[in-house]
Amino acid sequence: MVTADIGVGSVAAGRPLDTVPSPDQTSTTRRTQLRRGPLRRGARRTALVGWLFVTPALLMYAVFVLQPLGLTIQYSLYRWNGVGPATWVGLSNYVTVLRDPDLLGTIINSFQLVLFFSVIPVSLGLVTASVIHRVASGRFGTVTRTVLFLPQVIPLVAAGIIWGWLLSLPGLINQALTAVGLGGVTRAWLGDFDTALPAVGLIGIWVLLGFCTVLLLAGMTKIDPALYESARIDGAGWWREFVSITLPSLRYEIGVCLTVTIVAALAAFDIVYVSTGGGPGNSTAVPGIQIYILAFLERQVGLASALAVLLMILVLVIILPIQRLSREERR
């Protein structure tokens, strides 16, 4: 009778008999719900603990990154000497930056440094890492990687001072050129209008080559050797292996190298300040140097802030597509 009553009620309710949950199904559902309750509470507790660990870092990021960034954007809309009252000028500072040939020249110089700080180190790093990966194994490879990475350990200020001595008129570079009969080309490399920026770029190549090489070499060690063996069986040479296997497999590492080196070029300050100070004239002036001069020497905080904001936008416009392409390829 109970079964008949259930069946009649189910039919009257418009449900077929086979959809009526049995007592066993009902108890299983209740047990599942009882188990889910502690799991959900545990997940919430884990998320809360995670946020507690992350909160100090977020606070530090907000205080030392987001707040200065917001203040810089705010200052860029005012004419202010850093001490007295500020005057609202809107976007006038940005217009001044875009119209002033000296300020635009610093941005052009930074793009030229991208060639030396990014393109050349990444290209040479690919070749050097490939050679080390193929022929330099064991202790010799370890020593080679260590020697190439040493410039990353040396402070950039010290590196700028050392290269300033080497590239000076009585420096070791000119002495070596004189010794091999090239005394006619000797000059104060960092003091010449034509060679000052390439000389600074040479310092950047020396500093960043080791970083790119070590990072790319680490990526090459993760490539399956079977791919190279298959390519050799098919008759592929070194160049075909490099183009068809090595480069596609290192897209993520290359993206990291490009990101770090391009940021180093566009935000260069310490090496340029120590080696040339932006001179001679404005031949090596970069946005970092010009921001320092405008803010602390000429007391034009608003104009310096506008140049800093434009530099930040420029970095984001260049870096974000690189990051996106490298992440998509990694997936």
C-alpha positions in Angstrom: 0.0 0.0 0.0 2.8 2.4 0.7 4.3 1.7 -2.7 1.0 2.3 -4.3 0.4 5.5 -2.5 3.8 6.8 -3.5 3.2 5.8 -7.1 -0.2 7.5 -7.2 1.2 10.7 -5.6 4.0 10.8 -8.0 1.7 10.3 -11.0 -0.6 13.0 -9.6 2.4 15.3 -9.2 3.3 14.7 -12.8 6.6 12.8 -12.1 7.4 9.4 -13.5 7.8 6.6 -11.1 11.5 6.0 -11.9 12.4 9.5 -10.8 11.2 9.0 -7.2 14.3 8.8 -5.0 14.6 5.6 -3.0 15.5 5.6 0.7 19.0 4.5 -0.2 19.5 7.4 -2.7 18.1 9.8 -0.1 20.6 8.7 2.5 23.5 8.8 0.1 22.6 12.4 -0.9 22.4 13.4 2.8 25.8 11.8 3.5 27.3 13.7 0.5 25.9 17.0 1.7 27.2 16.3 5.2 30.7 15.6 3.8 30.5 18.8 1.6 29.9 21.0 4.6 33.3 20.4 6.3 35.0 20.5 2.9 33.6 23.9 2.2 34.4 25.2 5.6 38.0 23.8 5.2 38.3 25.6 1.8 37.1 28.8 3.3 39.5 28.5 6.2 42.4 27.7 3.8 41.5 30.8 1.7 41.4 32.9 4.8 44.8 31.7 5.9 46.2 32.4 2.5 44.8 36.0 2.5 46.4 36.5 5.9 49.8 35.5 4.6 49.4 37.7 1.4 48.0 40.8 3.3 51.4 42.1 4.5 52.8 41.9 1.0 49.7 43.6 -0.4 50.0 46.4 2.2 53.7 46.9 1.3 52.9 46.9 -2.4 50.1 49.5 -1.8 52.3 51.7 0.3 55.5 51.6 -1.7 54.2 51.1 -5.3 50.5 52.1 -5.7 50.6 55.2 -3.4 53.7 56.7 -5.1 52.3 55.9 -8.5 49.1 57.7 -7.6 51.0 60.7 -6.2 53.1 60.9 -9.4 50.0 61.0 -11.5 48.6 63.7 -9.2 51.8 65.8 -9.3 51.9 65.6 -13.1 48.7 67.7 -13.3 50.2 70.5 -11.3 53.0 73.1 -11.6 54.9 72.6 -8.3 58.5 73.3 -7.1 58.3 70.7 -4.3 58.0 73.3 -1.5 55.4 76.0 -2.2 51.8 75.8 -3.2 51.0 73.9 -6.3 49.1 75.3 -9.3 46.7 73.2 -11.4 47.7 73.0 -15.0 45.9 69.9 -16.2 47.6 68.2 -19.1 50.0 71.1 -19.8 53.0 69.2 -18.5 52.3 66.3 -20.8 52.0 68.8 -23.8 55.4 70.3 -22.8 57.1 66.9 -22.7 55.7 66.0 -26.1 56.7 69.3 -27.6 60.1 69.8 -26.0 62.8 68.4 -28.3 65.3 67.8 -25.4 62.7 65.8 -23.5 61.7 63.8 -26.5 65.4 63.3 -27.3 65.8 61.4 -24.0 63.1 59.0 -25.0 64.8 58.5 -28.4 68.1 57.8 -26.7 66.4 55.2 -24.5 65.0 53.4 -27.6 68.6 53.4 -29.0 69.7 51.8 -25.8 67.1 49.0 -26.3 69.3 47.9 -29.2 72.3 47.5 -26.9 70.6 46.5 -23.7 68.0 44.1 -25.2 68.4 43.0 -28.9 72.2 42.4 -28.8 72.3 40.6 -25.4 69.4 38.3 -26.2 70.7 37.5 -29.7 74.3 36.8 -28.4 72.8 35.0 -25.4 70.9 32.6 -27.7 74.1 31.8 -29.7 76.3 31.5 -26.6 73.8 29.3 -24.7 73.4 27.1 -27.8 77.2 26.6 -28.1 77.6 26.0 -24.4 74.7 23.5 -24.5 76.2 21.6 -27.4 79.9 21.6 -26.6 80.6 22.9 -23.1 79.5 20.3 -20.6 80.7 19.4 -17.2 83.1 21.6 -15.2 84.0 23.7 -18.2 80.4 24.6 -18.8 79.9 25.5 -15.1 83.0 27.8 -15.2 81.7 29.4 -18.4 78.3 30.1 -16.9 79.9 31.5 -13.8 82.2 33.9 -15.7 79.4 35.1 -17.9 77.1 35.7 -14.9 79.6 37.6 -12.8 78.5 41.1 -14.1 75.1 40.5 -12.5 76.8 40.2 -9.1 78.8 43.4 -9.5 76.9 46.6 -8.5 75.9 48.7 -11.5 77.5 51.8 -10.0 80.8 49.9 -9.6 80.5 48.6 -13.2 79.9 52.1 -14.5 83.0 53.4 -12.6 85.2 50.6 -13.9 84.1 51.0 -17.5 84.6 54.8 -17.1 88.3 54.1 -16.4 88.6 51.5 -19.2 87.0 53.8 -21.8 88.8 57.0 -20.8 91.5 58.5 -23.0 94.4 57.0 -21.1 92.3 53.9 -20.3 93.1 50.2 -21.0 91.0 50.1 -24.2 92.9 52.9 -25.9 96.2 51.5 -24.7 95.3 48.1 -26.3 94.3 49.9 -29.6 97.6 51.8 -29.6 99.5 48.6 -29.0 98.0 46.9 -32.1 98.6 50.0 -34.3 95.2 51.5 -34.1 96.2 54.6 -32.2 94.4 56.8 -34.7 91.0 55.7 -33.6 91.6 56.2 -29.9 89.4 58.8 -28.1 87.6 59.5 -24.9 84.8 57.1 -25.8 82.4 58.3 -23.1 83.2 61.9 -23.9 82.7 62.0 -27.6 79.3 63.0 -29.0 79.3 60.2 -31.6 80.5 57.3 -29.4 79.2 58.2 -25.9 75.8 56.4 -26.3 77.2 53.3 -28.0 79.9 53.1 -25.3 77.1 53.2 -22.6 75.4 50.5 -24.7 78.6 48.4 -24.6 78.4 48.5 -20.8 74.8 47.3 -20.9 75.7 44.4 -23.2 78.5 43.4 -20.8 76.1 43.5 -17.8 73.1 41.7 -19.4 74.7 39.1 -21.6 75.4 36.7 -18.8 71.8 37.0 -17.4 70.3 36.2 -20.9 72.8 33.4 -21.5 72.2 31.6 -18.2 68.4 32.0 -18.4 68.3 30.7 -22.0 70.7 27.9 -21.2 68.4 26.8 -18.4 65.5 26.7 -20.8 67.6 24.6 -23.3 68.2 21.9 -20.7 64.4 21.3 -20.5 64.1 20.5 -24.3 63.6 16.9 -25.0 66.8 15.5 -26.6 64.7 13.1 -28.7 63.6 16.1 -30.8 67.2 16.9 -31.8 67.9 13.2 -32.5 64.8 13.0 -34.7 65.9 16.2 -36.5 69.4 14.7 -37.1 68.0 11.5 -38.5 66.0 13.6 -41.0 69.2 15.3 -42.0 68.7 18.6 -40.2 71.8 20.7 -39.6 72.7 22.9 -36.6 70.9 25.9 -38.0 67.7 24.0 -38.8 67.7 22.5 -35.3 68.2 26.0 -33.9 65.4 27.6 -35.9 62.9 24.7 -35.8 63.4 23.3 -32.3 65.4 25.6 -30.0 63.8 28.9 -30.8 60.1 27.7 -30.5 60.9 25.9 -27.3 62.4 29.0 -25.7 59.7 31.5 -26.4 58.9 31.9 -22.7 62.5 32.4 -21.7 63.1 34.8 -24.6 60.0 36.7 -23.4 61.4 37.0 -19.9 64.8 38.2 -21.3 63.2 40.8 -23.5 61.0 42.0 -20.6 63.9 42.4 -18.2 66.3 44.0 -20.7 63.8 46.4 -22.3 62.8 47.7 -18.9 66.5 48.0 -18.0 67.0 50.1 -21.2 64.0 52.3 -20.8 64.5 52.9 -17.1 68.3 53.2 -17.2 69.8 55.6 -14.7 72.7 54.3 -12.6 75.1 53.2 -15.3 74.4 56.4 -17.4 74.6 58.7 -14.3 77.9 57.2 -13.1 79.6 56.9 -16.6 78.5 60.1 -18.4 76.0 61.9 -16.3 73.9 62.3 -19.5 76.6 64.1 -21.4 78.4 65.2 -23.4 75.6 67.7 -24.0 72.4 65.6 -24.1 73.9 62.8 -26.2 73.4 60.1 -23.5 70.5 61.8 -21.6 67.7 59.2 -20.8 64.4 59.7 -19.1 65.7 58.6 -15.8 68.5 61.2 -15.8 66.1 63.9 -17.1 63.5 63.1 -14.4 66.2 63.5 -11.7 67.4 66.8 -13.1 63.9 68.2 -13.5 62.7 67.1 -10.0 65.8 67.7 -7.8 67.9 70.3 -9.6 65.4 72.5 -11.5 62.5 72.0 -9.1 60.0 71.2 -11.8 58.3 68.3 -10.0 55.1 68.4 -12.1 57.1 68.2 -15.4 59.3 65.5 -14.0 56.2 63.5 -12.9 54.6 63.9 -16.4 57.7 62.5 -18.0 57.7 59.6 -15.5 54.1 58.8 -16.2 54.8 58.8 -20.0 57.8 56.6 -19.4 55.6 54.1 -17.4 53.0 54.1 -20.2 55.7 53.5 -22.8 57.1 50.6 -20.8 53.6 49.0 -20.4 52.8 49.4 -24.1 56.0 47.6 -25.1 56.1 44.9 -22.3 52.4 43.8 -22.1 52.3 42.4 -25.6 55.5 40.5 -25.1 54.2 39.0 -21.9 50.9 38.1 -23.5 52.5 36.4 -26.5 54.9 34.4 -24.2 52.1 33.2 -21.9 49.9 32.2 -24.9 52.8 30.2 -26.4 53.5 28.6 -23.0 49.8 27.3 -22.8 
